Amino acid sequence: MSWIDRLYDPQFIGSVLAGLAVFATVITLAVPLLAKDRLAGRLKAVADQRDILRKRQMEELLKKGNLRGQQIDFMKRLVDQLKLANLLETPGIRDKLNAAGYRGQGPVYAFLFFRFAMPFVLLAMAAVYLFMLSNHHLPFLSKIAIVVGTGALGFYVPDVYVKNVAQKRTESIMRGFPDALDLLLICVESGMSIEAAFGRVASEIGGQSVELAEELSLLTAELSYLPDRRQAYDNLAKRCGHPGVKAVCTALNQAEKYGTPLATALRVMALENRELRMQAAEQKAASLPAKLTVPMILFFLPPLFVVILGPAIMKIMKM
């Protein structure tokens, strides 16, 4: 029996379909078992940050200076030896790293290292491509200009990466923030303290937004160890960098300062954040037709014309 005949054999077709069904069943059962628990890792990082805050507060009370740095590695040694912190560190870079979820001294050294190394890496890659692999007959000065420009772009690659990570993190936080405010309102109205309420909301909201659970857990730690609660709220607003979160933190600061009812402020803030989320969804829906115009012209209309006009053209060619 040839392989063409086997394609029409019912027994062979049944065996192939049975094998595909077994493979799909195994994949379906194995994927949940192999999925990583992102929430556990995030909460562990928050616990480490809580320990750092505890040590920092104790050292400030005992007047022993700042926290010791992390273990010296290759990046830290290079940054310290070349004094890249004075040359490459820009104002606000630590706030940007905190907004992207990278906390501590380690990410700062890694950022400075990649800001120093990426121009040389991209410059070398562009030089190898243009002078050894490319067949483009460009003038020598044009190649030099392209190589130098590519190397200059490498300086901004770490900034673009951190900005994209921070933006995705902010979007994830804002998707679950209105629901977190509702849970926080329920906890506060039930008689829980604000620290216990934030801790409970952080444990409940993790299934919807791991990043928001991490930020609320860190806020709970700061409320426990910082001498001023307003500083903890300001830190949350600075890390998230969203107008909705800033408004909520301002309302919490005012309630802390003037003694206004916290439940009323949370109810109003929850309603405003839900309206902001709905406005963002409506804005994306309104921009969808314009974004679909080019894909429809390039991918939808040509196959449609082929399906509609193809049989007619074939009949005309046969005639």
Residue pairs with C-beta under 8 A, 6 or more apart in sequence:
1 9
6 12
7 13
38 210
39 206
39 207
39 210
39 213
42 206
42 210
42 211
42 213
42 214
43 206
43 213
43 214
43 217
45 103
45 214
46 214
46 217
46 218
46 221
49 103
49 104
49 218
49 221
50 217
50 218
50 221
50 225
52 67
52 104
53 221
53 222
53 225
53 226
54 225
55 67
56 66
56 67
57 225
57 226
59 65
59 66
59 67
69 76
69 105
70 76
70 104
70 105
70 106
73 109
75 109
75 110
75 112
75 113
76 105
76 109
78 84
78 113
78 116
79 85
79 109
79 112
79 113
79 116
82 116
84 112
84 113
84 115
84 116
85 112
88 112
88 115
88 116
89 108
89 112
93 108
93 111
94 108
95 238
95 239
96 159
96 162
96 163
96 166
97 103
97 107
97 108
97 111
97 162
98 238
98 239
99 166
99 169
99 170
99 238
99 239
99 240
99 241
100 162
100 163
100 165
100 166
100 169
101 165
101 166
101 169
101 211
101 214
102 111
102 162
111 158
111 162
114 157
114 158
115 155
115 158
115 159
118 154
118 155
118 157
118 158
119 151
119 152
119 153
119 154
119 155
120 151
120 154
121 154
122 150
122 151
122 153
122 154
122 157
123 147
123 148
123 150
123 151
123 154
125 150
126 146
126 147
126 150
126 151
127 147
130 136
130 138
130 143
130 146
130 147
131 143
138 146
166 241
169 211
170 240
170 241
170 242
172 209
172 210
172 211
172 212
173 209
173 211
173 212
173 215
173 240
173 242
173 245
174 242
174 244
174 245
174 273
174 276
174 277
174 280
175 208
175 209
175 277
176 205
176 208
176 209
176 212
177 209
177 212
177 242
177 244
177 245
177 273
177 277
178 270
178 273
178 274
178 277
179 205
179 208
180 201
180 205
180 209
180 212
180 216
181 248
181 266
181 269
181 270
181 273
182 270
183 200
183 201
183 204
183 205
184 197
184 198
184 201
184 266
185 263
185 266
185 267
185 270
187 196
187 197
187 200
187 201
188 194
188 197
188 262
188 263
188 266
189 263
192 200
194 223
194 229
194 252
194 262
195 220
195 223
195 224
198 216
198 219
198 220
198 223
199 216
199 217
199 220
201 216
202 213
202 214
202 216
202 217
202 220
203 213
205 212
205 213
205 216
206 213
215 236
215 239
215 240
218 236
218 239
219 232
219 233
219 235
219 236
222 231
222 232
222 235
222 236
223 229
223 232
226 232
229 256
230 253
230 256
230 257
233 249
233 252
233 253
233 256
234 249
234 253
236 245
236 249
237 245
237 246
237 249
237 250
240 246
243 276
244 269
244 272
244 273
244 276
247 269
247 272
248 266
248 269
248 273
251 265
251 266
251 268
251 269
252 262
252 265
254 260
254 265
255 261
255 262
255 265
